Amino acid sequence: MEDYILKWAVVPGFTMKILLISPQTPDTFWSFKHVLKFVSKKSSIPPLGLLTIAAMLPKEWELRLVDLNVERLQDQDLRWADSVMISAMIVQKASVQQIVARCQAHGKRIIAGGPLFTTGHEAFLEIQHFVLGEAEEIIGHVVEDMRRGSLQRIYKATGWPNLTQTPIPRWDLIKLHNYVTMSVQFSRGCPFDCEFCDIIVMNGRVPRTKTPAQLVAELEALRLRGWREMVFIVDDNFIGDKRSTRVLLREIIEWRRRTRAEMGFLTEASVNLADDPELCALMVEAGFNKVFVGIETPSAESIEECHKVQNRRDLVAAVRTLQQRGLEVMGGFIVGFDSDKTDIFKRQFEFIQRSGVVTAMVGLLAALPQTRLYKRLETEGRLESETSGNNTDGALNFKPKLNREFLQSGYRDLMKKLYEPKIYYQRVLTFLEHHKKISGPRPRLRLSWPDFMAFVKSFWLLGIWYRGRVAYWRFFWSTLLLRPHQFRRAVEFAIIGYHFRRVAQEC
């Protein structure tokens, strides 16, 4: 049956039917699963990789996209498809295995790509074809071989493609209202060389960017489709190429002025952003209000161990600087370095509370495939298994220097303590005290119906139904009376805190 389908692909006028499937993401920090009930959404973010691949396929082909975070995979979708394309991250492995079984039952050929397969395709013998690495320079070969009915098993990118080739994602394949944020990408790659990071394995150390006009065109496409909320610029390091970032920000500022676009932005950046007041000012003026920063650890020894040279500084001061320039810092933290001492959990807790990093994403160290950490631990005979990709599941895939049970129990205790209502709200108040509202795009003053319902649900669930209601109401009234201009954001923090509390409980 598969050969029959591919032979028909060479017939003039034949239209191929491609089913693109995005696997389900388990409950992690980034899933924001427990926020969704408040905001009446189905998923936090759309599958940008698949939407971009879809835009690279021939326009005459028929495409359907099924995001398992939003809807179920139906048998009729599989029966409709000539071929199935899957893009996945490591954390989605379990869902991928279920998808593969469904495809096999329907006799469907699978073409798989994304980080899960780029660093570990050997584990998926039942998948017929792989696209490894970035697709821009090899997708044409894949398409041509599909047309000829002669697909190879592996297509591997040999270099780092020029992102000016990347098209605008196919937003028409999804329902935007199902998602909390939209996502776009300006650059790939990071100039730093952290031992545990797989970004440089997949995307290299020399940042590559789209043209500013390209990125603005993507934002305009979203605006024309009615998107007015947050957009996550998912770059490995948004300031990896500061010169290009400055040019982009000025173009976004001009685009916002011209179109009166209302969407805001968040992104990921290295902590040396704090060294550049002009760049911070441009980001705020362009509509950025959040930035995720890999802070990792207050331990100078552990910073040296993982070679995170950009973090050789007073990290509390760096966080405070970004807050005072109008940016909320969402922090990534890691426990389990060889250099960590037995007081590491106490130090992490004190750092997070003192710095006012409200969204503190703490995980146990994981040795990701093909990273320098993975290779070192393998050489030392300490690598024990592959990682699940979920650094909140309490598992360690290597033999740590500190006692394993000590690390796991300490991690669970730290997570629960950080997101205890009273402690969490104290951290929010610390942030609100130091955060400065700098002149930039004014937020929408009109309260939409979903916004109103989110407020109502938060009052009921956090103030009446769930544990922590006393701390909630103290936080509620103190913010409303003493910081009324920050009240809306405070309620948003309360809702997000509920998600992290649930993740902490499930660790």
C-alpha positions in Angstrom: 0.0 0.0 0.0 2.8 2.4 0.8 4.6 1.7 -2.5 1.3 2.3 -4.3 0.8 5.7 -2.7 4.4 6.8 -3.5 4.2 5.6 -7.1 1.0 7.7 -7.5 3.0 10.7 -6.4 4.7 11.0 -9.7 1.5 11.2 -11.7 1.0 14.8 -13.1 -1.6 16.7 -11.0 -1.4 14.2 -8.1 -1.9 16.0 -4.7 -0.2 14.5 -1.8 -2.0 14.4 1.6 0.3 15.0 4.5 -0.8 14.6 8.1 1.5 16.6 10.5 1.3 15.4 14.1 2.6 17.2 17.1 3.0 14.8 20.1 1.6 15.5 23.5 3.8 17.3 26.0 3.7 15.8 29.6 3.1 18.0 32.6 6.2 20.1 33.0 7.1 23.7 33.9 6.8 24.7 30.3 3.4 23.0 29.6 1.6 25.5 31.9 -1.1 22.8 31.9 -2.7 24.0 35.2 -3.0 27.6 33.9 -5.1 26.6 31.0 -8.3 26.0 33.1 -8.2 29.6 34.2 -7.7 31.2 30.7 -10.0 28.8 28.8 -7.2 27.6 26.5 -6.1 24.1 25.4 -2.4 24.5 25.1 0.3 27.0 26.0 2.1 27.3 22.7 1.6 26.0 19.1 4.0 23.5 17.3 6.2 26.1 15.6 8.5 23.6 14.0 5.7 21.7 12.2 4.0 24.9 11.1 7.3 26.0 9.6 7.9 22.7 7.9 4.3 22.8 6.5 5.2 26.2 4.9 8.2 24.5 3.1 6.0 21.8 1.5 4.5 22.2 -2.0 1.5 24.6 -1.9 -0.6 22.2 -4.0 -0.3 19.4 -1.4 -3.1 18.9 1.1 -2.1 19.4 4.7 -3.7 18.7 8.1 -2.1 19.4 11.4 -3.1 17.5 14.6 -1.7 18.9 17.8 -2.3 16.3 20.5 -2.1 19.0 23.2 -5.3 20.4 21.7 -7.2 17.5 20.1 -7.2 13.8 19.7 -5.7 11.9 16.7 -8.7 10.4 14.9 -8.6 7.2 12.7 -10.2 9.2 9.9 -7.2 11.5 9.9 -4.8 8.6 9.5 -7.0 7.0 6.8 -7.0 10.3 4.9 -3.2 10.7 4.9 -0.7 9.4 2.3 2.2 10.1 4.7 2.7 11.2 8.3 5.2 13.8 9.5 6.1 14.0 13.2 8.3 16.6 14.9 9.2 16.0 18.6 11.3 16.9 21.6 12.9 14.4 23.9 10.2 15.0 26.6 7.6 13.8 24.1 9.0 10.4 23.5 6.2 8.4 25.2 3.6 10.2 23.0 5.7 9.5 19.9 5.7 5.8 20.6 1.9 5.8 20.8 1.6 7.8 17.6 4.0 5.4 15.8 1.9 2.4 16.9 -1.3 4.1 15.5 0.5 4.8 12.2 1.7 1.2 12.0 -1.8 -0.1 12.6 -3.0 2.0 9.6 0.0 1.1 7.4 1.2 4.7 7.2 4.7 5.8 6.4 6.3 8.2 8.9 8.9 10.9 8.3 10.2 12.1 11.6 12.3 15.1 12.6 13.0 17.4 15.6 15.4 17.3 18.6 14.2 13.8 19.7 15.3 12.2 16.5 18.3 14.5 15.7 20.1 13.2 18.8 18.5 9.8 19.1 16.9 8.4 16.0 18.6 5.0 16.4 16.1 4.1 19.1 13.2 4.2 16.6 13.7 1.3 14.3 10.0 1.2 13.5 10.1 4.7 11.9 11.0 4.5 8.2 12.5 8.0 7.5 14.3 10.7 9.4 15.1 14.3 8.7 18.0 15.1 11.1 19.0 18.6 11.9 17.6 21.8 10.4 15.4 21.2 7.5 15.8 24.3 5.3 18.5 22.9 3.0 17.3 19.3 2.8 13.5 19.5 2.7 13.7 20.0 -1.1 15.4 16.7 -1.5 12.8 15.0 0.8 9.9 16.5 -1.3 11.5 15.4 -4.6 12.1 11.9 -3.3 8.5 11.7 -2.1 7.3 12.7 -5.6 9.5 10.0 -7.1 8.6 7.4 -4.6 12.2 6.9 -3.6 12.5 8.2 0.0 15.8 7.5 1.7 15.9 6.4 5.4 18.0 9.3 6.6 18.3 12.9 5.4 20.9 14.8 7.5 21.8 18.5 7.4 25.5 18.9 6.9 25.7 22.6 7.9 23.8 25.5 9.5 21.3 26.9 6.9 20.8 30.5 6.2 17.5 31.5 7.9 16.6 33.9 5.2 15.3 30.7 3.4 12.7 30.1 6.2 9.1 30.9 5.2 6.3 32.3 7.3 4.7 29.5 9.4 1.4 28.1 8.2 -0.8 29.7 10.9 -3.9 28.7 8.9 -3.4 25.1 9.9 -4.3 25.8 13.6 -6.9 27.6 15.5 -5.1 30.4 17.2 -7.7 30.8 20.0 -6.7 27.4 21.4 -3.3 28.7 22.6 -2.1 31.1 25.3 0.8 32.5 23.3 2.0 32.4 19.7 5.6 31.7 18.9 8.1 32.9 16.3 11.8 32.5 15.8 14.4 35.2 14.9 17.7 33.4 15.4 19.3 30.0 16.1 22.5 29.1 17.8 24.3 30.5 20.9 27.8 31.9 21.3 28.3 30.3 24.7 29.5 26.7 25.4 27.7 25.4 28.5 28.6 21.8 29.2 25.1 20.5 29.7 23.4 22.4 26.8 22.4 20.7 23.6 21.6 23.9 21.7 25.1 24.1 20.3 24.9 20.5 19.3 21.7 21.1 17.2 22.1 24.7 16.2 25.8 25.6 16.5 27.7 28.4 18.3 27.5 31.1 15.6 24.1 32.7 15.9 22.2 33.0 12.6 19.2 35.3 12.1 16.4 36.0 9.8 16.2 39.4 8.4 14.3 41.9 10.6 11.8 42.3 7.7 11.2 38.5 7.8 10.4 38.5 11.5 8.2 41.6 11.2 6.3 39.9 8.3 5.6 36.9 10.6 4.3 39.2 13.3 2.2 41.1 10.8 0.7 37.8 9.6 -0.3 37.0 13.2 -1.7 40.5 13.6 -3.8 40.2 10.5 -5.2 36.9 11.8 -6.4 38.8 14.9 -3.7 37.9 17.4 -3.4 40.5 20.1 -1.8 38.6 23.0 1.7 37.5 23.9 4.3 36.2 21.4 7.2 34.0 22.5 10.3 34.6 20.5 11.8 31.1 21.0 15.4 31.9 20.1 18.1 29.9 21.8 19.6 33.2 22.9 17.8 36.3 21.6 20.9 38.5 22.2 23.4 36.0 20.7 24.0 38.5 17.9 23.4 41.9 19.6 23.9 43.9 16.5 21.2 42.1 14.6 18.9 42.1 17.7 19.1 45.9 17.9 18.2 46.3 14.2 15.2 44.0 14.7 14.0 45.8 17.8 14.0 49.1 16.0 12.0 47.6 13.2 9.5 46.1 15.7 9.1 49.5 17.4 8.4 51.2 14.0 6.0 48.4 13.0 4.1 48.8 16.3 3.9 52.5 15.8 2.7 52.1 12.2 0.1 49.3 12.9 -0.7 50.0 16.5 -0.2 46.3 17.2 -1.1 45.3 20.8 0.8 42.0 21.2 3.6 41.8 23.8 6.7 39.6 23.8 8.8 37.3 25.9 12.0 35.5 25.0 15.1 33.7 26.2 18.4 35.5 26.7 21.7 35.1 28.5 22.3 37.1 31.7 24.8 39.4 30.1 21.7 41.3 28.8 22.0 43.1 32.2 25.3 44.7 30.9 23.5 46.5 28.0 21.1 49.2 29.2 20.4 50.3 25.6 19.4 46.8 24.5 17.1 46.5 27.6 15.5 49.9 26.8 14.9 48.8 23.1 13.3 45.6 24.2 10.9 47.3 26.6 10.1 49.9 24.0 9.4 47.1 21.5 6.9 45.5 23.9 9.0 42.9 25.8 8.1 42.4 29.4 9.5 39.0 30.2 12.8 37.2 29.6 13.8 33.7 30.5 17.4 33.5 31.8 19.5 30.4 32.6 20.7 31.4 36.1 21.4 27.8 37.0 23.1 28.1 40.4 24.4 30.5 43.1 27.5 28.2 43.4 30.5 29.8 41.7 32.2 26.4 41.7 29.3 24.8 39.8 29.3 27.8 37.3 32.9 27.1 36.6 32.3 23.3 36.3 29.7 23.7 33.5 31.7 26.5 31.8 28.8 29.0 32.0 31.2 32.0 31.7 28.5 34.6 31.2 27.3 33.8 34.7 30.6 34.8 36.5 29.0 37.7 38.3 26.8 38.8 41.1 23.6 37.1 39.8 21.3 38.7 42.3 22.5 42.1 41.1 22.0 41.1 37.5 18.4 40.0 38.1 17.7 43.2 40.0 19.1 45.3 37.2 16.8 43.6 34.6 13.8 44.0 36.9 14.6 47.7 37.4 14.8 48.1 33.6 11.3 46.8 33.2 11.8 43.1 32.5 10.5 40.2 34.6 13.2 37.5 34.9 11.9 33.9 34.6 14.8 31.9 35.9 16.1 28.4 35.1 18.0 26.6 37.9 19.8 23.3 38.1 20.8 21.1 41.1 23.1 18.1 40.8 26.4 19.5 39.6 29.5 17.6 40.8 30.6 20.8 42.5 27.4 21.2 44.5 27.8 21.0 48.3 25.2 19.6 50.7 23.9 23.2 51.3 22.9 23.7 47.7 19.2 23.5 48.3 19.4 26.1 51.0 21.4 28.3 48.8 19.1 27.9 45.9 16.1 28.8 48.0 17.7 31.8 49.5 18.8 33.1 46.1 15.4 32.7 44.5 13.6 34.4 47.3 16.1 37.2 47.6 16.2 38.0 43.9 12.4 37.9 43.4 12.5 35.4 40.5 8.8 34.6 40.7 8.9 31.9 38.0 11.8 29.8 39.2 12.1 26.6 37.0 14.3 24.3 39.1 15.3 20.9 37.7 17.8 18.2 38.4 20.8 18.1 36.1 20.2 15.9 33.0 22.9 14.5 30.6 21.3 15.2 27.2 22.5 13.2 24.2 25.6 14.4 22.4 26.4 17.2 24.9 29.9 17.6 26.4 28.4 16.6 29.7 27.0 13.4 28.3 30.3 12.5 26.7 32.3 13.2 29.9 30.0 11.1 32.1 30.1 8.3 29.5 33.9 8.4 29.6 33.9 8.4 33.4 31.6 5.4 33.4 28.9 7.3 35.2 26.2 7.4 32.5 23.4 5.1 33.5 20.5 5.7 31.1 19.0 8.1 28.6 17.2 11.1 30.0 13.4 11.5 29.7 13.9 15.2 28.8 11.8 16.2 31.8 14.1 17.6 34.5 11.2 17.9 37.0 10.5 14.1 37.1 13.1 13.6 39.9 15.2 11.2 37.9 18.9 11.3 37.4 20.4 9.5 34.3 23.9 9.4 35.7 25.7 8.6 39.0 26.0 11.9 40.9 28.8 12.9 43.3 26.3 13.7 46.0 24.1 10.9 47.3 21.3 10.2 44.8 18.6 9.9 47.5 19.8 13.1 49.1 19.5 14.9 45.8 16.1 13.6 44.9 14.5 14.2 48.3 16.2 17.6 48.6 14.9 18.5 45.2 11.3 17.5 46.0 11.5 19.5 49.3 12.9 22.6 47.5 10.1 22.5 44.9 7.4 22.2 47.5 8.8 24.9 49.6 9.3 27.4 46.7 5.7 27.2 45.7 4.1 27.1 49.1 1.5 29.9 48.8 2.9 32.1 51.6 6.5 31.8 50.4 5.5 32.2 46.7 3.5 35.4 47.4 6.4 36.8 49.3 8.5 36.3 46.3 6.0 38.0 44.0 5.9 41.0 46.4 9.7 41.2 46.3 9.5 41.3 42.5 6.8 43.9 42.4 8.9 46.1 44.8 11.9 46.1 42.5 10.2 46.0 39.1 10.0 49.4 37.4 7.4 50.1 34.7 9.5 51.8 32.0 7.8 53.7 29.2 6.9 51.4 26.4 3.8 50.2 24.6 0.8 50.6 26.8 -1.0 47.4 27.6 -4.6 46.9 26.6 -6.8 48.6 29.1 -10.0 46.8 28.0 -10.6 43.7 30.0 -11.6 40.9 27.6 -14.1 38.2 28.4 -11.4 35.5 28.8 -9.5 37.9 31.1 -12.6 38.6 33.2 -13.3 34.8 33.5 -9.7 34.1 34.5 -10.0 36.6 37.3 -13.3 35.1 38.5 -11.9 31.6 38.4 -8.8 32.7 40.3 -10.9 34.2 43.1 -13.0 31.1 43.4 -10.3 28.4 43.0 -7.4 30.1 44.8 -9.4 32.2 47.3 -12.0 29.6 48.3 -11.5 26.1 46.9 -7.8 25.3 47.2 -5.4 25.2 50.1 -3.5 28.5 50.6 -6.6 30.7 50.5 -5.6 32.7 53.6 -2.2 33.6 52.0 -4.0 34.4 48.8 -6.4 36.9 50.3 -3.6 38.6 52.2 -1.7 38.9 49.0 -4.8 40.0 47.1 -5.7 42.9 49.4 -2.2 44.1 50.1 -1.6 44.4 46.4 -4.9 45.9 45.6 -4.6 48.5 48.3 -0.8 49.3 48.2 0.0 48.6 44.6 -3.2 49.0 42.6 -1.3 49.7 39.3 0.3 46.2 39.7 -2.8 44.4 40.7 -3.6 42.8 37.4 -0.1 41.4 37.1 -0.3 40.1 40.7 -3.4 38.1 39.9 -1.6 36.7 36.8 1.3 35.6 39.1 -1.2 33.9 41.5 -2.6 31.9 38.6 0.8 30.9 37.3 1.9 30.0 40.8 -0.9 27.5 41.0 0.5 25.7 38.0 4.0 25.5 39.6 2.5 24.3 42.9 0.9 21.4 41.1 4.1 20.5 39.2 6.0 20.7 42.5 3.4 18.3 44.2 3.8 15.8 41.3 7.6 15.8 41.3 
